[in-house]
Amino acid sequence: MLSDPRVKEEMLSLANETEAVGIKLGVIQLGDFKIDNFFSLSESKLAKHEPSMPQDFRAGKPLEIHRIIEVVIMLAELKDVEISIPTVHSVHRRLIKKIKK
């Protein structure tokens, strides 16, 4: 997935938006999550690993988007948080469309 620059850019946006929610909630601090380290690890040791979500999608199993994406949306919408997360919303909408096909 990381070989496609558009996917990598979207993953970076997802990570940044999710990190901003965590910072606003006070559960992490800026710099706790190092996206470059994650990308490096993914490109080397995890290059041949396929995440469970694409596997589940192909197998016709339900996707765990509520645990992975919808929880970020819910937390971002809390009264004391209220953070804009356009990439998270965009990915969520696309996943919902794929599920309903």
C-alpha positions in Angstrom: 0.0 0.0 0.0 2.8 2.4 0.8 4.3 2.1 -2.7 1.4 4.2 -3.9 2.1 7.9 -3.1 -1.6 8.7 -2.9 -2.2 6.0 -0.4 0.8 6.9 1.7 -0.3 10.6 1.7 -3.8 9.6 2.9 -2.4 7.3 5.6 -0.3 10.3 6.8 -3.4 12.4 6.9 -5.3 9.7 8.8 -2.4 9.4 11.3 -2.2 13.2 11.8 -5.9 13.6 12.3 -6.1 10.7 14.7 -3.1 11.9 16.6 -4.7 15.4 16.9 -7.8 13.8 18.5 -5.6 11.9 21.0 -3.6 15.1 21.8 -6.8 17.1 22.4 -8.2 14.3 24.7 -4.9 14.4 26.6 -4.2 10.7 26.1 -1.0 11.2 24.0 1.4 14.1 23.5 2.7 15.5 20.3 5.4 13.2 18.9 4.3 10.1 20.8 3.3 8.5 17.5 6.1 8.6 15.0 4.5 8.0 11.6 7.9 7.9 9.9 8.9 4.9 12.1 5.6 3.2 11.3 6.2 3.7 7.5 9.7 2.4 7.8 8.6 -0.7 9.7 5.7 -1.2 7.3 8.0 -0.9 4.3 10.5 -3.4 5.6 9.2 -6.0 8.1 5.6 -5.8 7.2 5.9 -5.4 3.4 4.3 -8.8 2.7 1.8 -8.6 5.5 -1.8 -8.0 4.5 -4.0 -6.2 7.0 -7.1 -8.0 8.2 -9.5 -5.5 6.8 -8.8 -6.3 3.1 -8.8 -10.0 3.9 -12.2 -9.7 5.6 -13.6 -7.6 2.7 -12.6 -10.2 0.1 -14.0 -13.0 2.3 -17.3 -11.2 2.7 -16.9 -10.8 6.4 -18.0 -7.7 8.3 -15.4 -5.0 8.6 -14.5 -3.7 12.0 -14.8 -0.1 11.0 -16.5 0.8 14.2 -13.4 -0.1 16.2 -11.0 1.4 13.8 -12.6 4.5 12.2 -15.9 5.2 13.8 -14.4 5.5 17.3 -12.1 8.3 16.0 -15.1 10.1 14.6 -17.0 9.7 17.9 -14.1 11.0 19.9 -13.5 13.9 17.6 -17.1 15.0 18.0 -17.0 15.1 21.8 -18.0 18.5 23.2 -14.5 19.2 24.6 -12.7 18.0 21.5 -14.5 19.1 18.4 -11.7 18.5 15.9 -12.0 18.5 12.1 -11.0 15.2 10.7 -11.9 15.4 6.9 -9.7 12.5 5.8 -11.1 10.2 8.5 -14.6 11.1 7.4 -13.7 10.6 3.7 -12.3 7.2 4.3 -15.3 6.2 6.4 -17.7 7.3 3.7 -15.8 5.3 1.0 -15.7 2.2 3.3 -19.5 2.4 3.9 -20.1 2.6 0.1 -17.9 -0.4 -0.5 -19.7 -2.4 2.3 -23.2 -1.6 0.8 -22.3 -2.8 -2.7 
